[in-house]
Amino acid sequence: MDRMAFYTSPLLGLLSFFLLLSATATPTPTTSSSGGIRLGIIRKPTPYVPIFREAPAFRNGESCNDNRMHVTMTLDANYLRGTMAAVLSMLQHSMCPENVEFHFLCTRFEPDVEASIKSTFPYLKFKVYRFDSNRVRGKISKSIRQALDQPLNYARIYLADIIPADVKRVIYLDSDLVLVDDIAKLWEVDLEGKVLAAPEYCQANFTKYFSNLFWSDKSLAKTFDGRKPCYFNTGVMVVDVDKWRQGRYTQRVEEWMVVQKQKRLYLLGSLPPFLLVLAGNIKGVDHRWNQHGLGGDNIEGRCRSLHPGPISLLHWSGKGKPWLRLDSRKPCTVDYLWAPYDLYNPYQIGWNGLDSWD
């Protein structure tokens, strides 16, 4: 596929500029049914759904069976641009893209978001499920970054309760990543009886994910007795959904969230309770499946370089998101690896995709 097709021509950009200049100061947003230029001023905090180019239909394999691969992601208008890029990257690099079925979790049904997915990927097999945010209200503790405190960030804990019972295994993926390899390779990982598989990072300082209070409390610190806990990132996981249900892992993670409300055990949102329950008891996967941290740290989001070694998945975990840095014209070098999968067309929303015209 010609990646240059992703970029809008300068003539279209110039045309949209003159059209916007001729518009009234506060025009009503309109969209032509034929997919023409959308005019209008979008002002915060009014939510809006970006317009995306239609993705090509990929049929990459010569012989594909009917075995479904189930991928679960959260769905939110603010991260929709990242979700679209992630989906495109999976389909493009899959030998059998027609076998990939998506399960999107959202806190509220947004018809415009679902319609956007259908128009961008007309052949995509997907379902949208509502995650009741009341399940975590009162359980969420303030973390070091506000985005980590959103109820949807905790939906991964409840995915086994939400998706259909006949789905036995899922790959959970964050929206700020792209794949550059066939997702079937990750799907086929042997969990060896474990409930979850993910890349482990045992060289990381595991103690820093919990407070001094946690480590100084003997009853809490012995949580990891009998285990060799290593950090793993919950943005890329293969989950045996049946074992998750049978082992009541949702309830076990929730129990730690309740303790966290009483004592400050950690500062990183939904990740630490996963570590408390599962660290040292998962199936390790090759690091190539989560080149994480490309979004920088959680405070400033500074640029980071790629880790050495082969890469199958690039993950912009951290504060910095590639679409925001590219739009601000202050991208990190790694953000150019995400750009070819960006289906967003700013000229169909407003000049440069700005939220207002002053």
C-alpha positions as CSV (number, residue, x, y, z in Angstrom):
1,M,0.0,0.0,0.0
2,D,1.2,3.5,-0.9
3,R,1.6,5.3,2.4
4,M,1.7,8.6,0.6
5,A,-2.0,8.2,0.1
6,F,-2.4,9.1,3.8
7,Y,-1.4,12.7,3.3
8,T,-3.8,15.4,2.2
9,S,-2.7,17.5,-0.8
10,P,-1.7,21.1,-0.4
11,L,-4.5,22.2,-2.8
12,L,-7.1,20.7,-0.5
13,G,-5.6,22.5,2.5
14,L,-5.6,25.8,0.6
15,L,-9.2,25.3,-0.5
16,S,-10.3,24.6,3.1
17,F,-8.5,27.7,4.3
18,F,-10.4,30.0,1.8
19,L,-13.7,28.3,2.6
20,L,-13.3,28.9,6.3
21,L,-12.4,32.5,5.7
22,S,-15.6,33.0,3.8
23,A,-17.7,31.3,6.5
24,T,-19.6,33.4,9.1
25,A,-18.1,34.0,12.5
26,T,-20.1,31.2,14.1
27,P,-21.3,28.8,11.4
28,T,-23.3,25.8,12.2
29,P,-21.2,22.6,11.8
30,T,-22.3,20.6,8.7
31,T,-21.2,17.5,6.9
32,S,-22.0,16.7,3.4
33,S,-23.3,13.1,2.8
34,S,-20.7,12.6,0.1
35,G,-17.9,13.1,2.6
36,G,-17.1,16.7,1.6
37,I,-15.4,19.4,3.7
38,R,-17.0,20.0,7.1
39,L,-17.2,23.6,8.1
40,G,-17.8,24.9,11.6
41,I,-16.3,26.0,14.8
42,I,-15.9,23.5,17.6
43,R,-15.6,25.0,21.0
44,K,-14.5,23.2,24.1
45,P,-15.9,21.6,26.1
46,T,-18.3,20.5,23.4
47,P,-17.3,17.0,22.4
48,Y,-16.7,16.3,18.7
49,V,-15.8,13.3,16.6
50,P,-13.0,13.8,14.1
51,I,-13.4,12.8,10.5
52,F,-11.2,10.1,9.1
53,R,-10.3,8.9,5.6
54,E,-11.7,5.5,4.7
55,A,-9.2,2.7,5.2
56,P,-8.5,0.2,2.4
57,A,-9.9,-3.3,2.8
58,F,-7.0,-5.6,3.5
59,R,-7.0,-9.2,2.3
60,N,-3.4,-10.2,2.8
61,G,-3.5,-14.0,3.2
62,E,-3.9,-16.7,0.6
63,S,-5.4,-19.3,2.9
64,C,-7.2,-18.2,6.1
65,N,-9.4,-20.3,8.3
66,D,-12.4,-19.2,10.3
67,N,-10.6,-18.9,13.7
68,R,-11.5,-15.6,15.3
69,M,-9.0,-13.4,17.1
70,H,-10.6,-11.2,19.6
71,V,-9.2,-7.8,20.4
72,T,-10.5,-5.6,23.2
73,M,-9.9,-1.8,23.3
74,T,-11.6,1.1,25.1
75,L,-13.4,3.6,23.0
76,D,-13.5,7.3,23.7
77,A,-13.9,10.3,21.4
78,N,-10.7,12.0,22.9
79,Y,-8.6,9.0,21.9
80,L,-10.4,8.0,18.8
81,R,-7.6,9.1,16.5
82,G,-5.2,6.8,18.3
83,T,-7.8,3.9,18.2
84,M,-8.2,4.3,14.4
85,A,-4.4,4.2,13.9
86,A,-4.1,1.1,16.1
87,V,-6.9,-0.7,14.2
88,L,-5.4,0.2,10.8
89,S,-1.9,-1.0,11.9
90,M,-3.4,-4.4,13.0
91,L,-5.3,-4.9,9.8
92,Q,-2.5,-3.9,7.6
93,H,0.1,-6.3,9.1
94,S,-2.3,-9.2,9.7
95,M,-2.0,-12.2,7.4
96,C,-5.8,-12.8,7.9
97,P,-7.3,-9.4,8.9
98,E,-10.8,-10.7,8.3
99,N,-10.3,-13.0,11.3
100,V,-9.7,-10.1,13.7
101,E,-12.9,-9.2,15.7
102,F,-12.9,-6.1,17.9
103,H,-14.7,-5.5,21.2
104,F,-14.8,-1.9,22.1
105,L,-15.6,-0.8,25.7
106,C,-17.1,2.7,26.3
107,T,-18.7,4.5,29.2
108,R,-21.5,5.8,27.1
109,F,-22.8,5.0,23.7
110,E,-21.9,7.7,21.2
111,P,-23.6,7.1,17.8
112,D,-21.2,9.5,16.1
113,V,-18.2,7.5,17.3
114,E,-19.6,4.1,16.2
115,A,-20.7,5.6,12.8
116,S,-17.1,6.9,12.4
117,I,-15.7,3.5,12.9
118,K,-18.1,2.0,10.4
119,S,-17.4,4.6,7.7
120,T,-13.6,4.4,8.2
121,F,-13.5,0.6,8.3
122,P,-16.6,-0.6,6.3
123,Y,-15.6,-4.3,6.5
124,L,-14.6,-4.3,10.2
125,K,-16.1,-6.9,12.5
126,F,-16.7,-5.1,15.8
127,K,-19.2,-4.7,18.7
128,V,-19.5,-1.9,21.2
129,Y,-20.3,-2.6,24.8
130,R,-21.1,-0.1,27.6
131,F,-18.9,-0.2,30.7
132,D,-20.9,1.1,33.7
133,S,-18.6,3.7,35.2
134,N,-20.5,3.4,38.5
135,R,-18.7,0.1,39.1
136,V,-15.5,2.1,39.9
137,R,-16.9,5.3,41.3
138,G,-15.8,5.5,44.9
139,K,-12.9,3.1,44.2
140,I,-10.7,5.3,42.1
141,S,-7.9,7.1,44.0
142,K,-6.2,10.2,42.6
143,S,-3.0,9.5,40.8
144,I,-0.1,11.5,39.4
145,R,-1.9,12.2,36.1
146,Q,-5.6,13.1,35.7
147,A,-6.0,10.9,32.5
148,L,-5.2,7.9,34.6
149,D,-8.1,8.6,36.9
150,Q,-10.8,8.3,34.2
151,P,-13.3,5.4,34.8
152,L,-12.7,4.0,31.3
153,N,-9.0,3.5,32.3
154,Y,-10.3,0.8,34.7
155,A,-12.6,-1.0,32.2
156,R,-9.9,-3.6,31.5
157,I,-10.5,-5.0,35.0
158,Y,-14.1,-5.8,34.1
159,L,-13.7,-7.0,30.5
160,A,-14.5,-10.6,31.4
161,D,-17.9,-9.4,32.8
162,I,-18.7,-7.4,29.7
163,I,-17.8,-9.4,26.6
164,P,-19.8,-12.5,25.6
165,A,-19.3,-15.7,27.6
166,D,-18.4,-17.6,24.4
167,V,-15.2,-15.5,24.0
168,K,-12.5,-17.5,25.8
169,R,-9.4,-15.4,25.1
170,V,-8.8,-11.8,24.3
171,I,-5.9,-9.5,23.5
172,Y,-6.4,-6.2,25.4
173,L,-4.7,-3.2,23.8
174,D,-4.4,0.4,24.6
175,S,-5.3,3.1,22.0
176,D,-1.9,4.7,21.9
177,L,0.0,2.0,20.0
178,V,0.5,0.6,16.6
179,L,1.5,-2.9,15.5
180,V,4.1,-3.6,12.9
181,D,3.8,-7.4,13.0
182,D,1.0,-10.0,12.6
183,I,-1.2,-10.0,15.6
184,A,-1.8,-13.7,15.2
185,K,1.7,-14.3,16.6
186,L,0.6,-12.6,19.8
187,W,-2.8,-14.4,19.8
188,E,-1.1,-17.8,19.6
189,V,1.1,-17.4,22.7
190,D,0.9,-20.4,24.9
191,L,-0.2,-19.1,28.3
192,E,1.0,-22.4,30.0
193,G,-2.0,-22.4,32.4
194,K,-1.6,-18.7,33.4
195,V,-4.5,-16.3,33.3
196,L,-2.5,-13.6,31.6
197,A,0.5,-13.1,29.3
198,A,2.4,-9.9,28.7
199,P,6.1,-8.8,28.3
200,E,7.8,-8.6,31.7
201,Y,10.5,-6.1,32.7
202,C,12.4,-7.7,35.6
203,Q,15.2,-5.2,35.3
204,A,12.9,-2.3,36.3
205,N,12.9,-1.2,40.0
206,F,9.7,-2.9,41.1
207,T,9.7,-1.2,44.5
208,K,9.1,2.2,43.0
209,Y,5.6,1.3,41.9
210,F,4.4,1.3,45.6
211,S,4.8,3.7,48.4
212,N,7.1,3.6,51.4
213,L,4.0,2.9,53.5
214,F,3.3,-0.3,51.6
215,W,6.9,-1.6,52.0
216,S,7.1,-0.6,55.7
217,D,3.9,-2.5,56.5
218,K,4.9,-6.1,57.0
219,S,1.4,-7.4,56.4
220,L,1.3,-5.6,53.0
221,A,4.9,-6.3,52.0
222,K,4.4,-10.0,52.3
223,T,1.9,-9.8,49.4
224,F,4.7,-10.9,47.1
225,D,6.0,-13.8,49.3
226,G,6.6,-16.8,47.1
227,R,6.6,-14.8,44.0
228,K,9.3,-13.1,42.0
229,P,7.4,-10.0,40.9
230,C,8.3,-8.1,37.8
231,Y,6.8,-5.0,36.2
232,F,4.5,-5.6,33.3
233,N,2.5,-3.0,31.3
234,T,-1.3,-3.6,31.3
235,G,-1.7,-1.8,27.9
236,V,-0.8,-5.1,26.1
237,M,-2.2,-8.3,27.6
238,V,-3.4,-11.7,26.4
239,V,-6.1,-12.8,28.8
240,D,-7.7,-16.2,29.4
241,V,-11.1,-14.9,30.1
242,D,-12.5,-18.1,31.5
243,K,-9.6,-18.4,34.0
244,W,-10.1,-14.7,34.9
245,R,-13.8,-15.4,35.7
246,Q,-13.1,-18.6,37.5
247,G,-10.3,-17.1,39.6
248,R,-12.5,-14.0,40.5
249,Y,-9.6,-11.8,39.4
250,T,-12.0,-8.8,39.0
251,Q,-12.9,-9.0,42.7
252,R,-9.3,-9.5,43.8
253,V,-8.2,-6.4,41.9
254,E,-11.1,-4.4,43.4
255,E,-10.1,-5.5,46.9
256,W,-6.7,-3.7,46.5
257,M,-8.5,-0.6,45.1
258,V,-10.5,-0.5,48.4
259,V,-7.3,-0.8,50.4
260,Q,-5.8,2.0,48.3
261,K,-8.7,4.3,49.2
262,Q,-7.8,3.8,52.9
263,K,-4.0,3.9,52.6
264,R,-1.9,5.5,49.8
265,L,-0.1,2.4,48.5
266,Y,0.6,3.6,44.9
267,L,0.3,6.6,42.5
268,L,-0.3,5.1,39.1
269,G,-4.0,4.5,38.7
270,S,-5.1,1.0,37.5
271,L,-1.7,-0.5,37.0
272,P,-0.5,-1.3,40.6
273,P,-3.6,-3.3,41.6
274,F,-2.9,-5.6,38.6
275,L,0.7,-5.9,39.8
276,L,-0.4,-6.7,43.4
277,V,-2.6,-9.6,42.1
278,L,-0.6,-10.9,39.2
279,A,3.1,-9.8,39.2
280,G,5.3,-12.8,39.3
281,N,2.5,-15.1,38.2
282,I,2.0,-14.4,34.5
283,K,3.4,-15.9,31.3
284,G,6.2,-13.7,30.0
285,V,6.1,-12.6,26.3
286,D,9.0,-11.3,24.2
287,H,9.7,-7.6,24.7
288,R,9.1,-6.9,21.0
289,W,5.4,-7.0,21.8
290,N,5.4,-3.9,23.9
291,Q,8.0,-1.2,23.0
292,H,6.4,0.9,25.7
293,G,7.2,4.3,27.3
294,L,7.4,6.2,23.9
295,G,5.0,8.8,25.4
296,G,7.7,9.7,28.0
297,D,7.1,10.0,31.7
298,N,3.7,10.7,33.3
299,I,4.6,14.2,34.3
300,E,6.3,15.9,31.4
301,G,6.1,13.4,28.6
302,R,9.7,14.0,27.4
303,C,11.0,12.3,24.2
304,R,12.4,8.9,24.5
305,S,14.3,6.7,22.1
306,L,13.5,3.2,21.0
307,H,14.9,0.3,23.1
308,P,17.4,-1.9,21.4
309,G,16.1,-5.1,19.8
310,P,13.3,-6.3,17.4
311,I,10.0,-4.5,17.5
312,S,6.5,-5.8,16.8
313,L,4.5,-3.2,18.7
314,L,5.1,0.5,19.4
315,H,3.4,1.9,22.5
316,W,3.2,5.6,23.4
317,S,2.4,5.0,27.1
318,G,3.1,8.0,29.2
319,K,1.9,11.6,28.9
320,G,3.0,12.4,25.4
321,K,0.7,11.2,22.6
322,P,2.0,11.2,19.0
323,W,-1.0,12.9,17.4
324,L,-0.9,15.8,19.9
325,R,2.9,16.3,19.5
326,L,2.6,16.1,15.7
327,D,-0.2,18.6,15.7
328,S,1.8,21.0,17.9
329,R,4.7,20.7,15.4
330,K,6.9,19.6,18.3
331,P,7.1,15.8,17.6
332,C,9.5,13.4,19.0
333,T,11.5,11.3,16.5
334,V,9.5,8.2,17.4
335,D,6.2,10.0,16.5
336,Y,7.1,9.7,12.8
337,L,6.7,6.0,13.2
338,W,3.1,6.5,14.2
339,A,2.2,9.0,11.5
340,P,1.8,6.6,8.5
341,Y,-1.2,5.0,10.3
342,D,-2.9,8.3,11.0
343,L,-6.3,8.4,9.1
344,Y,-7.3,11.8,10.5
345,N,-8.1,14.5,8.0
346,P,-7.9,17.9,9.8
347,Y,-9.4,19.7,6.8
348,Q,-12.7,18.0,7.4
349,I,-13.1,19.5,10.9
350,G,-11.6,23.0,10.6
351,W,-8.4,24.8,9.8
352,N,-5.6,22.7,11.3
353,G,-8.1,20.9,13.4
354,L,-8.3,23.8,15.8
355,D,-11.1,23.8,18.4
356,S,-11.8,27.5,17.8
357,W,-11.3,30.3,15.3
358,D,-10.5,33.6,17.0
